[in-house]
Amino acid sequence: MTSSSQPVDLATLQALFGDDHGLRLSILDEFCATTELYLSEFEAASTITAVGAVAHKLKSSARTVGANDLADICAGLEAAAKSGQQSVVDQLVPRLAPEIKKVSAFVASLPRT
């Protein structure tokens, strides 16, 4: 897990997209919208392999926007799924929704001007 007290490291997007605050907000808003779809995919996943595949997709997106704690959870899920560790998957899946809510609340709190 990251040591940051914020669920999103804004410097990550600034490094990628510079000082365009509107663009960074747009990317974060889109990310938050897609995380809801990923949660639905996790709920629909009927095999450990399917969980691993969804975790891989969300991990990549989360790292890109700087949601590092969320990405770390997904990395753990992906690794556990690849090695068939169902008990680890069962421990990590319940951590997804709360972390996604933290990210979404943080993004919603960002100044829009």
C-alpha positions in Angstrom: 0.0 0.0 0.0 1.1 3.6 -0.5 2.0 5.8 2.3 -0.1 8.7 0.9 -3.1 9.8 2.9 -5.0 10.5 -0.3 -6.5 7.7 -2.4 -5.3 9.3 -5.6 -1.7 10.6 -6.2 -2.5 13.6 -8.3 1.2 14.0 -9.3 0.8 10.8 -11.4 -1.7 12.5 -13.8 0.2 15.7 -13.7 3.3 14.0 -14.8 1.4 12.4 -17.7 -0.8 15.3 -18.8 0.9 18.4 -17.4 -1.0 21.3 -15.9 -4.3 20.9 -17.8 -6.5 20.6 -14.7 -9.7 20.1 -16.8 -8.2 17.2 -18.7 -7.0 15.6 -15.4 -10.5 16.0 -13.9 -12.1 14.5 -17.0 -9.8 11.5 -16.9 -10.5 11.0 -13.2 -14.2 11.3 -13.7 -14.1 8.7 -16.5 -12.1 6.4 -14.3 -14.6 6.7 -11.5 -17.4 5.9 -13.9 -15.7 2.8 -15.2 -14.9 1.5 -11.7 -18.6 0.8 -11.2 -18.5 -1.4 -14.3 -15.5 -3.2 -13.0 -17.4 -3.8 -9.7 -20.2 -5.4 -11.7 -17.7 -7.6 -13.5 -16.2 -8.7 -10.2 -19.7 -9.6 -8.9 -20.4 -11.5 -12.1 -17.1 -13.4 -12.2 -17.8 -17.0 -11.5 -14.3 -18.3 -11.6 -11.0 -17.3 -10.0 -9.6 -16.8 -13.5 -12.3 -14.3 -14.3 -11.6 -12.4 -11.1 -7.9 -12.3 -12.1 -8.8 -10.9 -15.5 -10.9 -8.1 -14.1 -8.3 -7.3 -11.5 -5.7 -7.0 -14.2 -7.8 -4.5 -16.2 -8.7 -2.4 -13.1 -5.1 -2.5 -11.8 -3.7 -1.0 -15.0 -6.3 1.8 -15.0 -5.9 2.5 -11.3 -2.1 2.8 -11.7 -2.5 5.2 -14.6 -4.6 7.7 -12.6 -2.5 7.3 -9.4 -5.1 5.3 -7.4 -2.2 3.2 -6.0 -3.9 1.6 -3.0 -6.7 0.4 -5.3 -4.1 -0.8 -7.8 -2.3 -2.7 -5.0 -5.5 -4.5 -4.1 -6.0 -5.5 -7.7 -2.4 -6.6 -8.0 -2.9 -8.9 -5.0 -6.1 -10.2 -6.5 -4.4 -10.9 -9.9 -1.5 -12.7 -8.3 -3.7 -14.7 -6.0 -5.9 -15.7 -8.9 -3.0 -16.8 -11.0 -1.7 -19.0 -8.2 -5.1 -20.4 -7.4 -5.2 -18.9 -3.9 -9.0 -18.7 -3.4 -8.7 -17.7 0.3 -6.6 -14.6 -0.6 -9.1 -13.7 -3.4 -11.9 -14.0 -0.8 -10.0 -11.7 1.6 -9.3 -9.0 -1.1 -12.5 -8.8 -3.0 -14.4 -7.2 -0.1 -11.8 -4.4 0.0 -12.5 -3.3 -3.5 -15.8 -1.4 -3.1 -14.7 0.6 0.0 -11.5 1.6 -1.8 -13.4 2.6 -4.9 -15.7 4.7 -2.8 -12.7 6.5 -1.3 -11.3 7.2 -4.7 -14.7 8.4 -6.0 -15.2 10.6 -3.0 -11.8 12.1 -3.3 -12.3 12.9 -7.0 -15.7 14.4 -6.3 -14.1 16.7 -3.7 -11.6 18.2 -6.1 -12.1 21.8 -7.2 -13.8 22.0 -10.5 -12.5 25.5 -11.5 
